[in-house]
Amino acid sequence: MTVHEEATKDDATAITKLLDRGDDVDSQNSQQQKPLHLAANQNHLDMEAMELFQAIEDRSLKQLKALLARGVRTDVKDNRNKGNTPLHFAIEKNYKEMVHELLLKKWKVNIDDQNNNGDTPLHVAVYKGRAKCIYLLLKRRARIHETNNNGMTFISAIRNLKRYTEQPSLATEDIYWSALHEAADKGDTITITKLLDEGGEVDFKNNQLRTPLHIAAIKGHLEMVKVLIERGAMVNEVDKFKMTSLHYAAMKGYKKVVQVLLDKGADINSTEIKGCTPLYLAARCGRKDVIPILLNRGALIDACNFDKYTPLHIAITNEYNNVVQILLNKSADVNVNQLHNWTPLHIAAAKGLINIVEMLLHKDAIIDATTKHNRTPLHIASYYGRKEVAQFLIDKGAAIDAVDKNNRTPLHLAVANSHSQVVQTLLEKKANININTNKNWTTLHIAAEKNAIQIVEMLLHQGADIECTTSNKCTPLHIAAQNGRKETVQMLIDKGARMDATDSKNWTPLHHAVANGHVEVVQFLLDKCDKNDAIKIDNHMLLNIAAQNGHSKVFLILHNREANTDVFTLIDKYSLLHNAATNGATEDIQVMLNKGANIKATDENGNTALHIAATNGHLEVVQILTNNDAEIEAANKKNMTPLYAAILNGHNKVAQLLLNKKAKFDATQIHVAAANGHLEVIKILLNKGAKIDIINEESKTPLHIAAANGHENVLEFLISKGAKIDAPDNKKKTALFLAAENNKKNIVQILIDAGAAIEATNNYRQTPLHNAASKKNKEIVQLLLDKRAKINTIDVDNNTPLHLAAKSSNKEVVQMLIDAGAVIDAMNVYKWTPLLVAVFKGNKEVVQLLTNAGAKIDTCDEYKNTQLHLSAENSDIEGVRMLINAGATIEANNKYKRTPLYNAVSNGNTEIVQLLLDRGAKIITNDIDLNTPLHLAAKGGSKEVVQMLIDAGAAIEATNKYKQTPLHNAASKRHKEIVQLLLDKGAKINTTDNDNNTPLHLAAKGGSKEVVQMLIDAGAAIDASNKYKRTPLNNASSKKHKEIVQLLLDKGAKIDTTDDNNNTPLHSAAESGSKEVVQMLIDAGAAIEAYNKYKQTPLTNAISKKHKEIVQLLLDKGAKINTNDKNNNTPLHCATMHSSREIVQMLIDAGSTIDATNNDKWTPLHKAAHRGNKEIVELLLANGANIHSRTNKKETPLDIANRLYRPEIVNILRNAAAEVDEH
């Protein structure tokens, strides 16, 4: 298709596309026509008008001004875009600066021009939520009563949308900022009055829940505040931070606004989200003019926030001296504690505020008040180095040697933070220098640790004990050596510290210096020790310590002192060669190799020294190691060679060296280099013969890897070297796919420019556009669209990119796709449209965007659920509201004939239920099972919803297909509050369902004692029998609900009623296994020997279920042991048949006839042999069972065991001398 042909397409965007693509727009066809002329003619635009629209599209304010200055017509309409004027178009695009320019009076733009739908720019601003544009239009006196083709005015359009609130409000844009807020922000009382007159809500809230009054207070617009209050604004309304207008006015220091708000009833002591009052915020911001007003009007001066900070605390923290003075003059509490028990004096001391310290002490602040850590203000001043404050506090009597919870004095803290001037002050004031902390550290230990030379000298001058020891018997010299403080070590030794002093491990300072690898301190101490014949050095021990801690330099210093020591074992044992390789210590490595260190030694991860050197890029070390025959192909525990390590870390020179040394390489290594962007390494590998399109285990080439990781230089190089640009991996993803899904815009651009297939599909038939849309990568989506990616391609589930964008909840991408022509109501294989997807995800912004773009509101999924069903099911109140306002069918039925009201009721969402009822949802309706919404509410458990439905006229006695009423449902689900509510509303107590169950039957079965009690109290028939002749007592007994059983018995329930199988409640209890229920029934007089239709007693039922405790209880209560059922089986037959050895033993002990026969002449032994139960066979034989007895078929127990091939049983019976029946 030529550019001329494309220009004549019936496409409103043809002009833009031609310009964007950079086509030759000056070329002429045979009639000497240019493409832009053809496009303009086709779209009914003259060239100048086309330029005007294009300037707006490009957001070029400079071009727009130039065109307007040339006198280009502004009333021209784009008939391919709803007949919008440039002003309509700019508002639709939300280009506020363009709108502002067009509305300047000098351009004489008709601000009330109507498009083909009759919409004025004001209508469009409402539909698109452009609050600032609305404000600008209203400022220019746009006509608010102009009607469109649907008869809607500006105000009625707002009321129809009700975008984010149930009440009418002026339009809001994506930041929830209404025109009312805009006017309040500008202090424009004329416009806001007009808006309010036309129905605007004076307390409408933005996304931060701020009303226009909040905004006016923030900006200090006094007249606006007055107007809003006069129009009914609530002065104590709070925003999302629980801030009132008074909070903001106080914080900003607008004293006249503060006075007006207080005059109109503002709560002076209300607290925001962190517990701060208006006074606190005023103090925090240093508003000295507002604070007296608040205090005079009753503000609590010592009200604290959640951190227990008072206004005085925060004023001191922020160093507002004037505010502090005001608060103190008004008797603020000077000794109040914040969360960590800091008083105002602690804070002043920390900040070094000497004037405030003086004020506080003058107001009787406690000078030695302690924090949570037992620190006084003097501790705090010392810690922060506040010399003047420390001096002042001491002069005023502060305890100079007070200790905190770690037994540290102010002097300890001053020393610890190297505040020499404070230390000097404390020493001059006779602070005790020898007090120990809880770890027995003195100030000298701390000074030695910090290398505070000047302080060490001060302390020694004051007589500090140079040999004092900590809990571990460390002297200050130990501490200095341990921390590598050479200057302090030297000073302490010069002052007479003992170099041979030992700690609790018998270590000297030299040991500590060696253990911590402090080379200079080690050398210094060794030199000093060599000059002192009295000090003996255990060089071998020191060598071990150095080796254990990996300090190769110290190790070699020590070894040079004793060259004959065998150090090979130590070097290899403690991987000293590895440590030297890590640090690139070439000299140390060479020395150790010369001394015979094992170059092949590995650490705990299987790394050799060569691995370590390659990993860290130490080229010279690698050179030394390879020259000394290091294993170049050695693999560590992760199967990595030194070459792999060098490539992984991008050390190309090391890699080159190893390759020159004939190191082997494989496919994985070039992929690793590509993943990490190591271009030089890739070049080296390719030069060494690596294949450019070699694939890894996922069939990815280096190009895939580079694209996924965003390495542009690597990608461009590989493409330049002929890498296959559209090679698929094992999921059929090309490099373009990976770049799109990983949000690598520049990579996408490079690949497309290089000819990558933009419509390539993966295993799921998804294109790169699908991927980018699903990953919220808006820039890549735009790039792909600009490159003509197909907008409506479908994947294997028929999802378009718009489906995936709606699923990912990215409104920008959704808007892009819609603007590019995405089919808005496309259905996937599950019949879900993008709108259904957005509703299901609960993203109201995307839902609003799609509905505004004309998405069908009542499309159904495969279960015939509409968007409204899904929003109700997801408890998305805003989504439900939007959909209803957009015209969703409230009574739509899904596959199960349920309306959205059913979904809301099932989830117990009161807001949605009330909204649907208010909008006319039918209350008397039936689903496929004839359930009404009240049935589902009663079952779901929300009392509030049930109340709403009843209040709305729901039929309390409605029955479903099972003839159950809502009371049945509530009783069965144990919802006692709902049961009580239904009873209070007159629900019939003894209605029966299809199985003749009353609510009491279901409650007894469900297990709620409270519900059973309610029903009985309400007159439920306690002995009602259902279709199976079971009473509530039968149900409770069979379900082991002992409390309900007792309640029913107490209420006079008949004890021996029988069901259709003649089972009594005792039968049911015995079978269910509840010993307590069985005991209750027996105590209440239940017949122990009652027979059911099979002539079984409760004992037989208990035996059949192996409930041994119940068997024993029944036997103890006198149950007959040899009763026969209708087949003449005794309880013993039953026990052997059910393989319960313990019960068999109980029955035998109780006197069961061991050879009793049933109708087939089977004894218990026959049954046991038949079941193959070895233990029971042996038990019966041990108790004298007749092994020769025969059945009606003349079979002995042995015959049965033989016939069923029970070898173990056969052996037992033979060993018992059973006769083998030859027949």
Stockholm file with secondary structure:
# STOCKHOLM 1.0

chainA/1-1223         MTVHEEATKDDATAITKLLDRGDDVDSQNSQQQKPLHLAANQNHLDMEAMELFQAIEDRSLKQLKALLARGVRTDVKDNRNKGNTPLHFAIEKNYKEMVHELLLKKWKVNIDDQNNNGDTPLHVAVYKGRAKCIYLLLKRRARIHETNNNGMTFISAIRNLKRYTEQPSLATEDIYWSALHEAADKGDTITITKLLDEGGEVDFKNNQLRTPLHIAAIKGHLEMVKVLIERGAMVNEVDKFKMTSLHYAAMKGYKKVVQVLLDKGADINSTEIKGCTPLYLAARCGRKDVIPILLNRGALIDACNFDKYTPLHIAITNEYNNVVQILLNKSADVNVNQLHNWTPLHIAAAKGLINIVEMLLHKDAIIDATTKHNRTPLHIASYYGRKEVAQFLIDKGAAIDAVDKNNRTPLHLAVANSHSQVVQTLLEKKANININTNKNWTTLHIAAEKNAIQIVEMLLHQGADIECTTSNKCTPLHIAAQNGRKETVQMLIDKGARMDATDSKNWTPLHHAVANGHVEVVQFLLDKCDKNDAIKIDNHMLLNIAAQNGHSKVFLILHNREANTDVFTLIDKYSLLHNAATNGATEDIQVMLNKGANIKATDENGNTALHIAATNGHLEVVQILTNNDAEIEAANKKNMTPLYAAILNGHNKVAQLLLNKKAKFDATQIHVAAANGHLEVIKILLNKGAKIDIINEESKTPLHIAAANGHENVLEFLISKGAKIDAPDNKKKTALFLAAENNKKNIVQILIDAGAAIEATNNYRQTPLHNAASKKNKEIVQLLLDKRAKINTIDVDNNTPLHLAAKSSNKEVVQMLIDAGAVIDAMNVYKWTPLLVAVFKGNKEVVQLLTNAGAKIDTCDEYKNTQLHLSAENSDIEGVRMLINAGATIEANNKYKRTPLYNAVSNGNTEIVQLLLDRGAKIITNDIDLNTPLHLAAKGGSKEVVQMLIDAGAAIEATNKYKQTPLHNAASKRHKEIVQLLLDKGAKINTTDNDNNTPLHLAAKGGSKEVVQMLIDAGAAIDASNKYKRTPLNNASSKKHKEIVQLLLDKGAKIDTTDDNNNTPLHSAAESGSKEVVQMLIDAGAAIEAYNKYKQTPLTNAISKKHKEIVQLLLDKGAKINTNDKNNNTPLHCATMHSSREIVQMLIDAGSTIDATNNDKWTPLHKAAHRGNKEIVELLLANGANIHSRTNKKETPLDIANRLYRPEIVNILRNAAAEVDEH
#=GR chainA/1-1223 SS CCHHHHHTSSCTTHHHHHHHHTCCTTCCCTTSCCHHHHHHHHTTCCHHHHHHHHHHHTTCHHHHHHHHHTTCCSCCCBTTTTTBCHHHHHHHHTCHHHHHHHTSGGGCCCTTCCCTTCCCHHHHHHHHTCHHHHHHHHHTTCCTTCCCTTSCCHHHHHHHHCCSCSSCCCCBCTTCCBHHHHHHHHTCHHHHHHHHHTTCCTTCCCTTCCCHHHHHHHHTCHHHHHHHHHTTCCTTCCCTTCCCHHHHHHHHTCHHHHHHHHHTTCCTTCCCTTSCCHHHHHHHTTCTTHHHHHHHTTCCTTCCCTTCCCHHHHHHHTTCHHHHHHHHHTTCCTTCCCTTCCCHHHHHHHHTCHHHHHHHHHTTCCTTCCCTTCCCHHHHHHHTTCHHHHHHHHHTTCCTTCCCTTCCCHHHHHHHTTCHHHHHHHHHTTCCTTCCCTTCCCHHHHHHHHTCHHHHHHHHHTTCCTTCCCTTCCCHHHHHHHTTCHHHHHHHHHTTCCTTCCCTTSCCHHHHHHHTTCHHHHHHHHHHHHTCTTCCCCHHHHHHHHHHTTCHHHHHHHHHHSTTSCCHHHHHHTTHHHHHHHHTCHHHHHHHHHTTCCTTCCCTTSCCHHHHHHHHTCHHHHHHHHHTTCCTTCCCTTCCCHHHHHHHTTCHHHHHHHHHTTCCCCHHHHHHHHHTTCHHHHHHHHHTTCCTTCCCTTCCCHHHHHHHHTCHHHHHHHHHTTCCTTCCCTTCCCHHHHHHHTTCHHHHHHHHHTTCCTTCCCTTCCCHHHHHHHTTCHHHHHHHHHTTCCSSCCCTTCCCHHHHHHHHTCHHHHHHHHHTTCCTTCCCTTCCCHHHHHHHHTCHHHHHHHHHTTCCTTCCCTTCCCHHHHHHHTTCHHHHHHHHHTTCCTTCCCTTSCCHHHHHHHHTCHHHHHHHHHTTCCSSCCCTTCCCHHHHHHHHTCHHHHHHHHHTTCCTTCCCTTCCCHHHHHHHTTCHHHHHHHHHTTCCSSCCCTTCCCHHHHHHHHTCHHHHHHHHHTTCCTTCCCTTCCCHHHHHHHTTCHHHHHHHHHTTCCSSCCCTTCCCHHHHHHHHTCHHHHHHHHHTTCCTTCCCTTCCCHHHHHHHTTCHHHHHHHHHTTCCSSCCCTTCCCHHHHHHHTTCHHHHHHHHHTTCCTTCCCTTCCCHHHHHHHHTCHHHHHHHHHTTCCTTCCCTTCCCHHHHHHHTTCHHHHHHHHHTTCCCCCC
#=GC SS_cons          CCHHHHHTSSCTTHHHHHHHHTCCTTCCCTTSCCHHHHHHHHTTCCHHHHHHHHHHHTTCHHHHHHHHHTTCCSCCCBTTTTTBCHHHHHHHHTCHHHHHHHTSGGGCCCTTCCCTTCCCHHHHHHHHTCHHHHHHHHHTTCCTTCCCTTSCCHHHHHHHHCCSCSSCCCCBCTTCCBHHHHHHHHTCHHHHHHHHHTTCCTTCCCTTCCCHHHHHHHHTCHHHHHHHHHTTCCTTCCCTTCCCHHHHHHHHTCHHHHHHHHHTTCCTTCCCTTSCCHHHHHHHTTCTTHHHHHHHTTCCTTCCCTTCCCHHHHHHHTTCHHHHHHHHHTTCCTTCCCTTCCCHHHHHHHHTCHHHHHHHHHTTCCTTCCCTTCCCHHHHHHHTTCHHHHHHHHHTTCCTTCCCTTCCCHHHHHHHTTCHHHHHHHHHTTCCTTCCCTTCCCHHHHHHHHTCHHHHHHHHHTTCCTTCCCTTCCCHHHHHHHTTCHHHHHHHHHTTCCTTCCCTTSCCHHHHHHHTTCHHHHHHHHHHHHTCTTCCCCHHHHHHHHHHTTCHHHHHHHHHHSTTSCCHHHHHHTTHHHHHHHHTCHHHHHHHHHTTCCTTCCCTTSCCHHHHHHHHTCHHHHHHHHHTTCCTTCCCTTCCCHHHHHHHTTCHHHHHHHHHTTCCCCHHHHHHHHHTTCHHHHHHHHHTTCCTTCCCTTCCCHHHHHHHHTCHHHHHHHHHTTCCTTCCCTTCCCHHHHHHHTTCHHHHHHHHHTTCCTTCCCTTCCCHHHHHHHTTCHHHHHHHHHTTCCSSCCCTTCCCHHHHHHHHTCHHHHHHHHHTTCCTTCCCTTCCCHHHHHHHHTCHHHHHHHHHTTCCTTCCCTTCCCHHHHHHHTTCHHHHHHHHHTTCCTTCCCTTSCCHHHHHHHHTCHHHHHHHHHTTCCSSCCCTTCCCHHHHHHHHTCHHHHHHHHHTTCCTTCCCTTCCCHHHHHHHTTCHHHHHHHHHTTCCSSCCCTTCCCHHHHHHHHTCHHHHHHHHHTTCCTTCCCTTCCCHHHHHHHTTCHHHHHHHHHTTCCSSCCCTTCCCHHHHHHHHTCHHHHHHHHHTTCCTTCCCTTCCCHHHHHHHTTCHHHHHHHHHTTCCSSCCCTTCCCHHHHHHHTTCHHHHHHHHHTTCCTTCCCTTCCCHHHHHHHHTCHHHHHHHHHTTCCTTCCCTTCCCHHHHHHHTTCHHHHHHHHHTTCCCCCC
//
